[in-house]
Amino acid sequence: MVKRMPSPTDTRRGLRRIIGGGPERVPVPRRLVSAVLSVLVAIAAIAAVVLAATSSSPAGVSGRNTAIPSSRPAAAKSSEPVVPLLGGNANNGGKPMAVPIASASAAASIKSARVAPLRGLRQPDLLVVAPFSLSGQILATVARLPAVTGAEPIEAAKIKINGVYTAVLGVNPSTFRGYAARAMATSGALWQGVANGGVAVSYTMGTLDRLSLGGTVTAAGRTQQRLPVVAFGTVGIGGVDAVVSDATARSLGVPAANAIIISASPADVTSPADVTSPADVTSLADVTSLAARIAKILPSGAGVEPLVTLAAGTSAGAPPSAADGAGMTAAQLTTALSAAESRKGLPYVWGAAGPTSFDCSGLVQWSFAKAGVSMPRVAADQARTGPAVPVSQLKPGDLLFYHTDPTDPGYISHVAIYLGNGWMIQAPQPGLSVQVVPADFGSQFAGAIRVDPRLAAEVAAGLA
């Protein structure tokens, strides 16, 4: 299910300058997902300022001039790709592939101290962020709270990489690596490359934006630099698409230590396989109350945002019901779906949100905006905009989410819109256009939600 973890009003007001991460990502394990970073920072002081066919027939939407076939798709697989097959079967039995690493010479631009070995894994549960540096006293006070098991100062900002605003973290590679997804955390070469002045980008960004591993990208904040791409690996924090060293972030104009990543969960709980006891679940359920306590000790202008927690409907117990959600009106659904269908044939472009090119979450945002529904920009936040629905209860307009990242099999990197009668519309990947295809519920399917306009507007406003 999708468990909404709302921020207090004063905290949300303090986060008005915070913007969600990269175009399309959020981690979802089968039973309990790693916490998802739903927000990253837009720094006001600088220019860089930072997720079918059903077992029964879903109800249609009357009055819509539908562009989908009138019959269900055949049982045989479509000849067209249904979702971006970046890593083939991204689930791969739950075992991530090794993070692709560039040669050592690709990140030799800066001499740095050797990165310390990994000293255990932590789950990121909360993000504290401000448009200014946070004092050591704030960090120490947060770290002393009883429920906090880890607190790490970082830089968080949205800066342009090759001309596209990208959520970037500046970190101390030796101390931050334990907060990353397991495959990335255990890669010493990756973190040494970051320490040497390189940038590690998410597998999805590297692939869909056609970056060259070992090549360079242009990072533009207050200053502009060419950075070597040292690895394609998903950090495991939803929306984050690039990681650099703290020194590199500061040289790009990001305020030093303007953010704190916080863990309130037992150590070594960072993937579905790590959820082994009720204590793991309980610690995550307490994140919202911890956020409220932290908000009280932050200076004016700083805020704290709980990270989204999801549980798939396939876990023990009955799937959650969407009956309590306000949902969209028939008129809104008709408008949003017609808008999406009108974009069929237009090209996929990484980071694009219309009107003539789209990435997957950009198509969702643009289409729903035509119906007067304000949606957050990225799939990591779009997954927070309504309750989960089981496949047997899907209706036109529901959002379908997928995981395709082989470096982190539980990580969502794609969203599509369900059209009804077993079809969906999506902006798939570079080289392909917006397309209507059979909805897929194979190994890459991660779950579905029904959009609640009120909740969607609240999430979007909190990120504005």
N, C-alpha and C positions, 0 to 999 in steps of 0.2 A: 504494500500500500504506500501511498505518498503521505507522509506525516508532515504537515505544515508546522514550521517552527517560527512563529511570528516574533519580530523584534518589538520591544517596547516602543511606544510612540516617540518618546524623546530620542531614543537611539536611532529610529528610522529617520527622524528629522536630521540627525547629525550625519546621516549617511547619504544625503541628497546628492553629494558630489561623487558618490561611488558608482562605478559603472561595472556591469557584468563582464565576464571573461570572454575568451575567444568565441568564434561563431557557433560552434556546435559540439558541446561535450558535457557529460555529467556521469559520474560513476554509479553503477547500480549492480550490486551483487544479487544472488538469487534470494537470499534470506534477509540479509541486513547489509546495507551498503556502506562503504566507506563514506565518511562525511564528505559533502560536496561543497566546494567553494563556490557559492552562488554570486559573490560580488568581488570586484577588484576596483582599485582606486583610480579616479580621474583627478589629477592634482591641479587645482585651480591656479597655482602659482607658476606652472610651467606649461609649455605647449604639449608636453607628453602626458600632461594631466590625465590614465590606465584600463535531444530522444524519438478490414481484414475479413480475411474471410472468417466468418463466425460459424458456430455450430447451428445457429438459427439465423433467420433473416432479419438483419437490423432494420429498424424503421427508416424509411426514406425521408427526404425533405421535400414537401410539396411546393410547387411553384418554381422549382429550379430548372433552368434549361440545362440539363446535365449533359456532359460530354463523355461520360463513361459508358461502356457497353451495357446493354440491358440485361445480360445474362452473367452468371458467375463465371470467373475464369476456369479453364480446364484444370484438372488435377495435375497435369504434367507441368513441369517447370517452364516458366516463360523463357524465351530466348534472350530477353533483355535482362540486364542486371536489376534486381529488385532493390538492393541497397548497395552502397559502395563496398566492394569486396577488397578492401585494402590489404587484408591479410588472409584471404580465403576464409576458412572457418576460424573466425577470430577467437571463438571460445576455446578451441583446441583442447578440449577436455579440462579446461580451467588452468592450463599451464601456459604462462606467458612466454613468448619468444624472447631471445636475448635482444637487448636494446642495440640498434645499429649505431656503431661508433665510428667516427672519422679517424684517419691515421693521426698519430701523435703530433706530426708536424703541422697539422691544420690549426692547432691552437697554441702555437709556440710564440705568439706575439707578446706575451707578458710573462716575466719570470715570477713565480709565486712559490709560497711554501707548500710542501707536500700535504695533500689532503689526508686527514685522519681516517682510520678504518671505521666502518659502520659499527655503531654501538647499540644496536637494537632499533626496532621500528615503533613509530608512534602514529596514531590516527589524528589528523587535523580536524578539530571539531568547531573551532571559532576563529574568526578573523577580527582583530582590532585594527583600525586604520584611521589615519588622520592626514590632512594636507600639509602637515608639518612634522618635524622630528618629535618622537615621544621620548620622554626622559627616562633615564635608568631607574628612577624612583617608581615611575608608573609600571615599568616592566617587573621590578622586584615585588611591588604590591600585588600585581596580578599573579605572579608565580607563587606567592605565598598562600593564595586562596586554597582551602582544603580540597576542593574538587579538582584542582588543576594538577595534572601529572606532567605537563611540559609546556614551556612558553619560550618561543624563539623570536628574537627581533629580526625583522626583514624589511626590505623595501618593496612596495607594491605600487605599480603604476600602469597606466595604459600608454604605450608609446608606439610610434609607427615603425613597423618592420616591413621594408620594401613597399612603403606607402600605405599599409593597412594597419589601423589601430589594433594592437595586440596586447593582451594581458600578460604582463611580465613581472616576475619576482626577482629581486636582487637578494642574494643569500650568501651566508658563510657556508661554503660547500661542506666543510668538516662537521658542522653542527646541524645544518638543516637536512642533510640527506636522509636522516631517519624518518622525516615526515613525508617522504616521497613514496610512490608505489614501489612494491618490493623489487621488481626487475630494475627499476631505475636506481633505487637506493643502494642496491648491491653492486652497481657498476662503478668501480673505482676510476676507470678511465674516463667515464663521463664527467664525474665531479672534478677530476684533475683538469680536464679540458675547460670546464667552466672557470675554475680557479685561475687558469692561464689566460683568461680573457675571451673565451669563446661563449657561444650561446647554444643551449640545448633546447630544441623546439619539440613540441608534441609530435607523435608519429602521424597524427591526422593532419596537422598543419604542414608538416614536411612533405607528406605525400600529396595532399590535395592542392597545396600551393606550389607544388613542383619545385621545391627547393633542392639544392644540390648538397648532399652530405659531403662535408669537406670543403664546400665552396664558401662564399661569404654572402651576408645580407647587410642592408643598410638600416641601421637603427637610428631613429631621429627623435630625440627628446629636446631638451634645451640646446644640446649640442648634437652633432651627427657623427656617427662612427661606422666603419665597416667591421663587422664581427664575423669570425669564422664559425660555421655551423659544425659543432663537434659531435652531436648525437641527435637521433630521432627517438624520443622516449617520453611517454606520458607521465607527468609528475603525479597524477592520481588525485589532484585537486581540481574539481570541475571548473572549467573556464580558463585555466592557466595554460597558455600555449608557448611560453618561453621562460627560461631561467638563465640568469646571468649571475656573476659574482656581485657581492655588495659593492665592491670597488667600481665595477663597470656601471652598475645602476647609478651610483652617485656621480660618476663622470658624465652620465647622460642627463643629469639635472634632477634626479629623484631625491627628495629629502632623505637624509640618512635615518634609518630605523624609524620610518613613519608608520610601520605596521608591526603587529605581533601575531604569530600563528600559535594557537593554543590547542593542546590536547587535554581532554578530560576523560579519556578512555584508558583502559589497561594497555600497557606496552604490548607491542607485537600484534595489534588488531588492526590490520590494514587491508584485508581481503576477505572474501566469503569463507575461505578455508580457515581464517583466523577466528571466526565467530564460533566459539565452542561452549559457551555457558551463558546462563541467564544474566550473569553479572555484566557481560559485554553489552547486552541490550539495555540494562538499567542505566549504565553509565551514559549511554547516548541519550536516553530519555531525559536526563537531567540537564542537558546542554542549555535549554531555554532559560531555566532559572539561573544557571551560572552566568549567562549573558546579561541578565538583569542586574546581577550583583556587580559584574564588571562595569556595566554602564555607569553605575553610581560613582565610580572612582576615576573616571576618565575626564580629562579637561574638556572645556567647551570646544566644539568643532570636531572632536574625535567620536567614533562610534564603534559598536561591536555588532557583528552579524553572525547569528548561528548558521551553521552549514546545514544544507538540506539532508535529511535522512529518509531513505526509501527502503521499503521492503516489498519484494515481488509477490504477486498474488499466488504464485505457485508454492509459497512456503506453507508451513503447517497452519491449519485454520482456514476458514472461509475467506475468499477474496473480499476486499472492502467494497462497499456499495457506494455508488455515486448519487443515490437518491436524495441525499441531503444537500447536494450542491445546487446552487441557483441555476446554473446552466445558461446557455444562450437561447434567445427567442428563435422561433422558426424563421423570422425575417432576417435576423443576424446570421443564422446558419446559411440561409440561401445566398445572402450577399457574399459571405466569406468564401464559400465553396465555389460560387460562380467566379469570384475574383481569382482564386487559385487556378481554376480550369482555364481561365482566359490567358494565363501565362504559359500554357503548354507550348513547347517548342522553343522557348527562350533559353539562352545558354546558362550553364552553371559557371559561376565565378566565385572563388573563395572570398568570403567577407562581404559579398554583395547582397543588398536588400531591396532590389528593384529600382525602377519599375521595369527595366529591360534585361536585367541579369540577376541571378539569385544564387545564394547557397541554401542549404536545407532550412535552417532556422530563419533566414531572411525571407524565404517564401512564406513561412508561417506568419511572421510579423506583418508583412505587407498585406497579405490576404485578410487577416483578421482586422487590421486597421481600416480596411474598406468597409467593414461592418460596424465600425465605431468601437471596436474592442482593442484596448491598449495592451499590447503584449511586450514583455521584455525581449531583448534582442537575441539572446543566445539560448540554446536548448537547455543548458544547465539551469536557467531560470524559467524557461517555458515549462519545465517539468514540475514547477511549483505552482502552476496556475489553475489547478483543479484536482479533484479526487481521482484515484486510480479506478479503472473499470476493467473487469475481466473480459476476455475475448468474446465470450458468449453474449455479452451485453453491449458490444460496440455499436455506435451510431455514427452517421455521417457528421464530420466535424471533429471527432475525437482525434487526438494526437498519438501516433505510434512512434516508439523510440527503439533504437537499435544500438548494439555495441559491435564495433568492427575493428577495434584496435588490438593487434596481436601482442603489443608490449604490456597491455593491461586488459585482460579479457573481460573484466567487469565494467569497463569504461564505456559510457554511451557517447557516440560520435555522430549520430544521425537521427533526424526526426522527419516524419511524413504525416500527411493529413489523410485520414480515412474518409473515403467517398461513399461507402455503402456498397452492398451487394458483392463484397469481396475484393474491392479495388481501392487503391490509394494513389495519391499524387505526391510527387517528390521532386526535389532538385537533387540529383544523385551525386555527380562528381565531374571533374574537368573532362571535357571531350563529349559530354552528354548534355542533353537539354532537359528542361522540366518535362516530366512524363507521367502518364497514367499507367500503372502496372498492377498486377495482382498483389494484394497485401500478403506479406510473408510473415510466418510465425515459426520459422526454423530456429536454428541455434543462435542466430544473431538478434532475435527479438528480445527486448528487455522489458516491455510493458506499455501500457496505454493510460492516458488521462482524459477526462472530459473538462473542457475549459469553463471556468467560472469567471465571467467578466469582472465581477467585483474584486475577486482575489487577483486576477491578472493585472488589473489596474493598480492594486496596492503594491504588488511586486514590482511592476514597472516604475511606479512613482518612487519607490524606495531606492531605485537604482539611477534615477534621473540626476 
